[in-house]
Amino acid sequence: MRLVLLADTHVPRRARDLPGVAWEAVDEADVVVHAGDWVSDEFCDVLARRSRRLVGCHGNNDGPTLHRLLPRVARVDLDGLRLGVVHETGPATGRERRCDAAYPRLDVLVFGHSHIPWDSITPAGLRLLNPGSPTDRRRQPFATFMTAEIRAGALVDVVLHQVDRPQRS
């Protein structure tokens, strides 16, 4: 099962659209995971239509419609992998401990908010992934997103993709 992990797309405020390389990954994915800050209801609709399956949550920059449509925390079982999606996990310091306490029944937690890519494993074995942002690199050298695969209930082949030039509005 092929996954695309996105967060903090901020379309159309930070970019008119996703970069082409991200859309190509979406088209090839079995599941698209979005960790909030879509910003636009319309972009959420477009991504949902283009995805085979979309799993997402709302973020702090999302309006009332997205807050009604999407949960604060999404949880899903994907071929035996217990995956969660949340926008914010708080500061980097203490993140693993907080996430172990807050999400004890997950194997993987995808999060966003910081626009800073993150990949770690907590003391309890929870994999924490932040794909960064494909449209708003902030203080990072590149805009980013992730792809991964699920095989036999395990997350494998996690790749951080760099986007050379995100489209700006």
Secondary structure, DSSP 8 states (H G I E B T S, - for coil): -EEEEE----BTTT-SS--HHHHHHHHH-SEEEE-S--B-HHHHHHHHHHSSSEEE---TT--HHHHHHS-SEEEEEETTEEEEEES----STTHHHHHHHH-TT-SEEEE-SS---EEEE-TT--EEEE---SS--TTSSSEEEEEEEEETTEEEEEEEEEESS----
